Amino acid sequence: MDKESLKQEIFNTVWKACDTFRGVIDPGMYKDYVLTMLFVKYISDIRKSKVAELSEKYRGDPTRLERALGRERFMLPTINIKDDKGKISESFLAEFDSLYERRNNSNIGELINIVLENIEDANKAKLNNVFRNIDFNSEANLGQARQRNTRLKHLLDDFVGIDLRPEKIGEMDIIGDVYEFLIAKFAATAGKKAGEFYTPSEVSETLARLVAPKKGERICDPACGSGSLLIRAARQINDRDFSLYGQEMNGSTWALCKMNMFLHGMDSSRIEWEDTIRHPLLIENDSLMKFDVVIANPPFSLDKWGQEIADNDKYRRFYRGIPPKSKGDWAFISHMLAAAAEGTGRVGVIVPHGVLFRGGQEGQIREAVIKENLLDAVIGLPANLFYGTGIPTAILIFRKDRKRDDGILFIDASREYSDDKNQNRLRDQDIDKIVETYQKRKAIDKYSYLAKVAGIKENDYNLNIPRYVDTFEPELEIDISAVQKEIGRIENELVKTREKMARYMKELGLDR
């Protein structure tokens, strides 16, 4: 089976699994249960594949086999269930197949929780607290015992048929792909919040290529969601020599990010769970950690972002000005700029267009950033790329290694995309054109323009893209006289054709 067919099979299975919870819990919670079970199935299939490989290698030597399995990057421990007297009543491996064998048990929800708890304990450095917010034995979420057991049996039945062994799926971003699929499916009910947690893969790829991470660099996403943007950035480096850092405020989304990193072998990544603006946790020597690459798709125009702490911010993130209480875009940008390393730091952030031209406090910050010579490019994207919101967005690129005469590159890529039913999508050629134009800092008619800071100053530091990239298409002039002549010619031809037709009809005796 090819990669696309396998991906579609996984999507179909996941969508079928969602039926288990339909009408029982809010659609926004489906992903917590479905993706957690997908994770268990995935790591169970990885272990199954590894056992087959090592059994062949250590044929007839179970001791060496167990020792080799103990050196793998994650562990699935043996669970011992005790009876009322404290004696072991049964033992089984903390894996999907063990749960499937017990799918008819009256305490299946409790058993799933036990498996998750044991997987977390056995891999504490990598999965600590990841499953604390998910309860497969919750009466409030999943109903009373009989209903709950039926639903969980169906869930296990749905997943048993898919094969997620590494030799089958290769480098697929299982969690990321399925998460994107679910967000797309539930965009109508998830509303604007859907876009806060997932950046479409094509946009992630564009942003990652624009900031161009290099070997040995530290990469950070201070609003990392499910982690797919960090993974895209890491994949730009043809080496494992990099460090990933992230922070996410939403607990269940943080857990997905931890699982995502785990599945991609990025176990050393540091992902913190807290509010980045109010409580940044990526701290070093009592200051913000510094990164070579800082990328993010922060929540658009976040209300109540934390303005109350800005005046006394110990990390000096808001010295250019304090963003308005109801619009947190420049708060995130200010944080990202403060976290970018001097001399090497590149910052890439996705923003709504209002960030480019709104006045007041935001205008003050925008002016200060331009005067500091930090802004490198403004790239307009098509509308309707993000789930749950159709607004057009832009990518801002900042650099801390700019020369004074670099200018600021404006790119209007808003008209080049694929219209895929309910969602627009950047095609490979669209991404390539954006990246090449940025790298070569080319001026292209009706697409890009390299503006001098003096010109931007004349526009009161307004970065609205149409001020710099002229995409106006003049209306075609219509020659009325020529059109009238053409109409007359066609009418004459029509008269001749009718005369000829009447003659033929008469010759055939059909004119009566």
Secondary structure, 3 states (H helix, E strand, C coil): CCHHHHHHHHHHHHHHHHCCCCCCCCHHHHHHHHHHHHHHHHHHHHHHHHHHHHHHHCCCCHHHHHHHHCCCCCCCCEEEEECCCCCEEEEEECCHHHHHHCCCCCCHHHHHHHHHHHHHHHCHHHHCCCCCCCCCCCHHHHCCHHHHHHHHHHHHHHHCCCCCCHHHHCCCCHHHHHHHHHHHHCHHHHHHHHHHHCCCHHHHHHHHHHHCCCCCCEEEECCCCCCHHHHHHHCCCCCCCCEEEEEECCHHHHHHHHHHHHHCCCCCCEEEECCCCCCCCCEECCEECCECEEEECCCCCCCCCCHHHCCCCCCCCCCCCCCCCCCCHHHHHHHHHHHECCCCCEEEEEEECHHHHCCHHHHHHHHHHHHCCCEEEEEECCCCCECCECCCEEEEEEECCCCCCCCEEEEECCCCCEEECCEEECCHHHHHHHHHHHHHCCCECCCEEEECHHHHHHCCCCCCHHHCCCCCCCCCCCCHHHHHHHHHHHHHHHHHHHHHHHHHHHHCCCCC
